[in-house]
Amino acid sequence: MRIIGRPIESNVRSRLLTFLILALFILQGIAMPVYGLEEDAAGPETPKGNVPAPTINRVAGDDRYDTSIAAADALLKELSLPGFKNIVLATGEEYPDALTGAYFAKLKNAPILLVSEKSVSKVLNYVRTHTVSGAKVYVLGGDKAVPNKVVNKFSAYSPVRLAGKDRYETNVKILNEIKKLNPDFASVAVCSGKNYADALSASALDMPLLLVADSLSTLQRRTLESIKDKKYRIIGGTKAVPNSVRTELKSFGGTTRTAGNTRYATAAALVQTFFPKNKNEVLVASGDNFPDAIVAGPLSQVKGVPILLSSEKSAAQAYNYIVSKNIPTVTVMGGPQAVRENALGSGNPIGKVLIGNSHYSVKENYQLAQDEWFQYQGVKYYAGEGGVIKRSTANKAFGIDVSEFNGEIDWTKVKKAGVKYAFIRVGGRYGATGNIYTDYRASQNLKGASKAGIKIGVYFFTQAITEKEAIEEAEFTIKAIKNYKMSMPVVIDTESLSGSRHDRISREQRTKVVAAFCERVKKAGYTPMIYSGIFWCRDKLNMSDLTQYPLWVPQYYKECQYKGDYVCWQYTSTGKIDGIKGYTDLNWWYGGGI
């Protein structure tokens, strides 16, 4: 936002500084990469012939319990056995116990059957009809996970419970059983015990799995001491498995880390690392839930093929791997509601592809576009993470944002100039004193724009340092707009003002301030939105905690290169519009509804 009479804002200062540094490097003949100044993405590749669609096989039932039975059937067929000698039972309501049992089940040539009080009858019937004489049942987890009254139903199979007081102790119990069965295993997969995502794809690895928290427990250290000189394959980034845990593990053996920036990317990285020669088949399961992938573990290990994760929100890694490797067979765990076939390269035409309620983009090389603009039939689309189309040049709307510094505005002329909407500053807070001020043209601009038929939204320049002050700013804004129809969002403008109070608070506190403003606005019945620059979003806010609020991004360049989601782009501060003297900010709105 241009605000005359106060220090130049951070994005403007950053552009001036970048220009001076770049000029210096050019004069010295030195090449220098500059953030935010990339060239347009290259156009689509030329097709190299049709990519054959893979054969999609499904292992699925009406629910998670039926799907686990279907997975058991597939495993029995793969093993070419007349019946199972061992069965592994785990709760279908939680993930930790079943996740750590995949390698144990594989060593026992056993399926993992999910069970609950409601499903026990059909699971018991399956065990009766698909086991050989003398078959044994192993139960993962304690009474809270799999109740004793459920276990008692399997008394004919001499059930053995492997359980500790929590998921980590249960994991150790399973590891001890694995030591008895195969004391010579070389590697251990290490995953976070706080989430299931990384462990899902790691269950395809032919090795035991260790669940960890923020540090190793005494019991875990004692157990690892008894299996010296193993390789510890850490799965997931440092937020999942901290470097402090890696340091602890180094005293027991060598460590490596395999990770991506999402659970889907981590699953793809595991495939590249541990299955480099795979060309025949992959198993695919939903990354949004755990049951289907849990029961895939023993099957994938017996087959020697990886597990990829896919979902409505992120199909790119799984899809692109299948297409790029020309994988002929894809075995999907779960029904179409979990993973849709057209998310996996089955019959996708070039261009837009509808998957559920999301649009995905397929480029000329048959891979999903991701984090890039691409062109199709004369229209440019932006495909975000997972290939989901976020923005399109076909539906963008032109608008402005103004304050008292734009002077007297002829809103009728502005309307005729093609402006569809305007964000009007209603006020702000001083960066030094902390006092709230009113934009003295706010009322005039709100009336003028509304009368001219321009859709209006408003913004407040924050300098709040507490949630209480943020709510005060929100209430000031709500009071200022109570007599006007807001067709556009109510915006908190959070950016740098050199030496100001809002600059000096922590990233976490600043995030809480922004959230407090937005929640108060939302409670009042308006749509909240955040205005913030790329660097401010990256360094000064925890945007992962603010994803529920739409974002308005300034970047004065030929395209906005913010990688996250946004609905509005302020592309210049030196625009010229009939009806406004001097320069004004110009914006493209991608949020629809205009």
N, C-alpha and C positions, 0 to 999 in steps of 0.2 A: 504493500500500500504506500502511495506517495503521501507523506505528511510533511508539509513545508514548515520550517521553523523549529525542527528538532533534528538531531544528528542523522546523517545518512544511514539507512537501514543496512542490515548485515548482508542481504543479497546484493545490494548495489555496491557496497564496499568490497564484497568478495569479487564482483565482476571487474571492478577497477583494479584491484590487487592482482587478479589473474591476468588481466591485460598487461599490466606493467611487468610482471614476472615473465610472461610469455614473450613480450617484446625484448626483454633483456636476454633471454635464451636465444631468440632468433638472431639478435645482433652478434652473439658469440658463436653462432653456428651450431648450437646444441639442440638436439631433438628432445622434446619434453611432452609426456602425456598429460592432458588437462582434463580433469573430471568434468563431465557434462558437456563436452564439445565433440562428441563422436559424430562421424558422418552418418547419413541415413543407412539403414540396414540394406544389405544387398537384396536384389530381387529374387524371386523364386528360382530354384534350379530347374534346368530342362529335364523333363521326364526321361527316364532311361528304360522305358517299358513298364508294363503293368507289374505291380507287386502282387504275387498270389496271396489271396486271403487265407489265413490259417484255418485249420479245422478246430472248432471250438467244442470241447467236451465239458460237460458240467457234472460236478459231484455235488448234489444238492438235495435237500428235502424241504418239507414244509416249514421247518423251524431249525434252530441250531442243533437240537437233539437228533432230529432226522438227518441233518447234514452230517453229523458225526457218524451215524450209522452208515450213510452212503460212503463216507470216506473209509470206513472199516471194510466195506464190501470191495472197494477199489484196491485196498491194501491186500486183502486176502487173494484177490485175483492176481495181483502183481507178484505175490510170494508163491503162487501156485500151491497153496496148502489146502488140505481137506477141511481144516478148521483151525482155530487159534488155540495154542497151548496157554497163552497168557492174555489177559485183558487189563487195560489201565483205565480206571475211572477217575474223573475229575469234575468239579462243579462247572455248570454252564453259566453261572452268575458272575464269576470273577475270573481273572486271567492268570495270576502269578503261578499257581501250582501246576496248571496244565502246561504252561509255557516251558517250565523247567523240566517237564517230563518227556519231551519229544525224543531226546537221545536215549533215555532209559527205555522208552517204548520200542524204539527201533532195535535196540540190543535184545529185547525180549520178543521180537517179531510180533508186537502187539499193537492194536489200534488204541487211540485215546477216545473213549466214549464219554460224552458229556452227559451228566445225570442231574436230576433234581427230584424232589418229592413227586412232582406232577408227571415226570417222564419216566419214572423208575420201572413201570410195568413194561413199556415197549423196549427199554434197554435190557431188562432182565430176559425178556422173550428172545431178543437178538442173541444174547450170550448163550442161552439154552440151545439155540438152533445153529450156532456158528462156532462152537468150541468142540474140542476133542475130549475124550475121557481124561480125567485128572487135571483139567484146566484150572488155572489159578487167577485170582483177581487181585490187583494192586490198587489201592485207593490213595490218591494224592491230596494231602491237606487234612486238617482236623475236622472235628465234629461240626464246627460252624460252617465249614465249606461243604462237606458231604456228611449230613447227619447220620448218626448211628442207626437210626431206624431205616435209612436207605441202605446202608452197608449190610444190615442184618438180612435184607432180602437176598443177598448173594452168599449166604452162609454155606451153601453147598460147594462154593468155590474157594473155601479157606482164605477169605480176604485178609490181606496184609496192608495196614495203613502206614504210609510214610508221611509223617507230620511233625511239625515243630510248633512253637508258640506263635510264630508269625511266618510270613512268606520267605524270609531269609533263612530261618532255621529249617523250614520244610525243604528249601532248596539244598541245604547242606545234607539233610537226610537222604535226598535223592542222589546227591553226589557220592555219598558213601556207598550206596547200593551200586552205583556205576563203577566205582573202584573195584568192587568184588567181581563184577561181570567182565570188566575190561580195564585192568590196571595199567595197561600200556598206552592209553590214549595220549596223544601228543599235545593237543591244544584245548583251551577252554574259551568259549565265547563269553564275553563280559558285557552285560546290559544293565540299564537302569531298572530297578525294581519299582520305580514310581510310576512308570508308564509302560504300556504294552507294545508300543509301535515298533521299536527297533528289534525287540525280541521276537516279534512275529516273523520277520524276514530271516532273523538269525536261526530260527528253528529248523531251517533247511540245511544248516551246516552240520556236517557229520562229526559233532563234538558236543561235550556237555556244555551247559549254560550256567553261568554264575550271575545271580542278581545282586546288585550292590546299591547302597544308599550313598551318602556323602562321605562315608569312610567305611573301612572294613571293621566288622565286629570281631570280638575276641574269638568267637567260635569259627568265624570264617578264616581268620589268620591261622588258627590251629589246624583247620582242615587243609588249607593250602600248604602249610608246612609239611604235611604228610604226603603231598604229591609234588615234590620239588621238581624244578627244571622243566615245567610245562611252558608252552607259549600261550600268552594271554591276548586274545583277539578282541580288543575293545570295539564295541559297535555303538556308533552314535557320537555326537559332538560333546564338547566339554560341559554343556548344560545338563546333558544326560548322565555322563560319567565324568566327573571332574578330574582335572589333572592331578589333584591330590590323591585320588584313588589310584591313578596310574602309577604315581610315585611309590605308593605302598605295594602295588603288584610287582614292581621291579625287583623287590627283595625276594620274590618267589620264582621269577623267571623272566623271559623276554616279553616285551609288549609291543603291539602295533595298534593303530586306530584306523577304522574305516568309518567314514561319516559323509553325509550330505547335508544340505541346509534344510531339508524336510525329511519326514519319514519315507516318502516316496523316493527321494534322491538317495537316501541311505540304502534302501533296498536295492536300487539300481547299482550303487557302488559295490555292494556285496556281491552282486552277480558278476560284475567286471573283475573283482578281486579273486573270488573263490570258484567261479565257474567260467573261466576265460575261453574254454573250448566248447562250451555248450552250444549246440546247433539244432537240437532235436525237439525239445519241449520245455515249457515253463509252466509252473503253477501260478495262478493269479488269485488273490483274495482281496477283500475290501480292507482299506487302510483306516476306515472310519469306525470299525468295530473289531472285536477280537475273536469271536467263536469260530468262524469258518477257517481262519488262518491257523488257529491253534491245532485243529485236528488234521491240518495239512502236513504238519511237521514230520511224523513218521513216514507218510507216503512219499514226500519229497526226498527224504533221506534214502529210502529204499530204491527209489527211481534214480537218485543221483542228479536231480534237477533242482533249480532254484525256485524260490517264491518271490514274486513281485507283488507290490501293492498298487491298487488303483482305486479311484473313487470318482464321484460326480465332480469334485472340485479339483482333482489332480490326476489326470490320465496320461500325461505326456511321457513320463519315464517308462511306464510299462508299455504303452503303445509304441513309442519310438524304438525301444529295444526289440520288440517283436518284429516290427517292420524292417529295421536296419539289419537284423540278423536273419531275416526271412525264416523265422521260426515256424515250422509247419504245423505243430500241434500245441494248443493252449488248453490246459485243464483249469477250469474256473471252479473255485471252491465257493459254493453258495449260488443262489438264484439270481435272476436278472435285476432284482431290486438291490442286490449287493454290488454286482459288477455287470454292467451292460456289455453285450457283445460288440456293439459299434464303438466301444471305447478301446477295443483291442485289435483294430485293423480288419474287421469283418465287414466288407462291403462299403467301405468309406469312399465316397466320391471326392474329387478335388474340390476344395472350397469349404463352405460352412457345413458343419455336421451337428445335428441336434441330438444331444444326449441328455435325456431327462428334461430338465428345465434350463440346461446350460447349452450354449453354443460353443462348439470347438472348431478350430481351424486346421485344415489339412493342406499342406503346401504341395507344390509340384513334385517334390521328392517323396511324397506320401507320408512325411512325418508331421507331427503336430508342431505348429508354431508355438513359441513360448517366450514370454518377456520380450516381445518385438512387435513392430508394426508390419503388416503384410497387406498386399493389394489383391483384391479379387473382384473381377468385373467392374473395374473403375472406381471401387470404393476401398478406402484404407481402413483396416481393422487393427486394433491392438489386442494381442493375445497375451494374457497374463500367465501366472504360474499354473501349470497343468494344462495349458492350451485354451483356457476359458476366455472367450472374447469379452473384454471389458469395455472397450470404447470403439466407436465407429465414426468416421468423418461424415457418414450419411445422416446422422441425427444430431450433430453438434449444433449448439445455439449460441449466437453472438450476444455479448453483453458488456457492461461497464461496471466499475465501482467508483464512487465519488465521495468527497468530503467537502467541508467548508472551503478548502483551498482551491477547489475548482471554480469558485466564484458563482455568479448568477448563471443559472442554466435554463435554456429554452427547451423544455422537455418535449414540446410538440415537434421541434426540429430533430431532437434526438430520436424520437420515435420514427420519424420519416427516414432517418439515416439507417434504419434497420436494426436498432437496438431492441432486443426482446426482453431484457431484464436488467435491473440495476441493483447493486449492493450499495447501500447508503450507510455511511458512518453515523452512528447516533451519539458516540462519545468515546471516552477513554479514561485512563488513569495516568496521572503524571508519574514519571519514573523516579523522580527525586522525593517529592513530598508524599506521594501516594494518594493525593486527593483526586476524586473523580471530576471530570469536566464534561460538559455537554457540547457537542458539535452544534454551533449556533445556526447552521443552515439545515440541520437534520429535519425539522418539521416542514420547512419550505420544500426540501427535496422529496420527502415522503409524499406530500400533497401533490406536488407537480408531476412526479413520475406516475402516481396512481391515476391522476386525472387524465394523463396522456395515454393510459392503457398499457403502461409498461409494468411487467411483473416485478415486484420488489422483494428484497431481502435486506438485512442490516448486518453491520459488524460493529464490534466493540474492541478497541485496542487495549489489551490487558496489561496491567503491571501488578497483578495480584501475586501475593507471596504465600497466601494461606487459602484453604478451601472456603473459609468464611468470607474472605474478600472476593473470591471468585463468585460465590453465590450473591454477594452484594452487587457485583457487576452485572450478573444475569438479571437480577430483579430490577436494576436500573434500566436495562435494555427492554425488559418485558413491559415496564411501565411506559417507556417511550413509544412503544409500537401498539399499545392496546386499542387504539382507534383505527388501525390500518389492517388491511388484509395482507398477510404474509404468504405469497405464493412461492417464495424462495426461502432458503434456510436462514437461521439466526446464527451468526458466526462469531467465534472468539478468535481474534487476531493475535497470535502469539509469535513474537519474533524479537530479534535483538534490538536493544536501544542502549548504546554504549554507556557503561557505568551505572545502569539503572538497577532498581531493586529486583525486577523480574529476572535479570541476567544472573544475579548472584545466588539464587536458590539452587538446590540440587535438581538433577534430572528427574528423580523420583517425585520430589515435591511439585515440580512444574507439571508433571504428568497428572498428579492428583488435582492440581488447580484447574487444568483444562477439563478434566473429567467432571469436576464439581460444577463448573459453568454449564457444560453440556447437559448434565443430568437435570439441573434446575430448569433449563430451557425446555427440555423434553417433557418434564412434569407439567409445565405450563401449556403444553399442547402444540409446541412448535418443533420444527426439525432443526436440531443443532448441527453445526458444521465447524470444522477447524480450518483456519488459514495459517499456513506455515511453510517456510522454504525447505528445500531439499536438505541442506546442511543442518538446519534446525531440527528437522524430523529425525535425521540420522544421529545427531550428537547430543541433542538437548531434550528429547522426548522419548519415552518408551512407547513407540507406536504400536507395538503388539498389544498394549493394554488399552488402545484407543480405536481399535478396528471397527467398533460398532458405530462410529461417527464418520460421516463423509468428510473428505479432505479436499481442500482448495489449495493448489500449489502454484507459486510464482516461479517461472523460469523464463528469462528473456532470451529466447533462442528459437530456432526454427521448429523445434519440437520439445515437448516436455519429456524429460528422461528420468523422472521419478519412477522407480521400479515397483512401488507398491500401488495399491488401489487409490484412485482419486476421481472426483466427478467434475472438477472445474480446474481450468488451467489459465492463469493470468500470464499472457504471453508477451506483453509489453507495457511499459509505463510511460511511453512517449507516443501514444496514439492520438489521432486527430478525429474529432467527431463534430459534425455540424450541430450547433446549438451550445457548444462548450468552448470557451476561449482557452487557448493554451493546450497543454498535454493532458491526457487522461489515461487511466489503466484500461486495457482491453482484455476480454476473457472469452474462452470457449467453454461452454457447459456441455458435459456428456451425460448428465444424469437423467435425461428424458423429461417428459412432462411439460415441455414448452412448445 
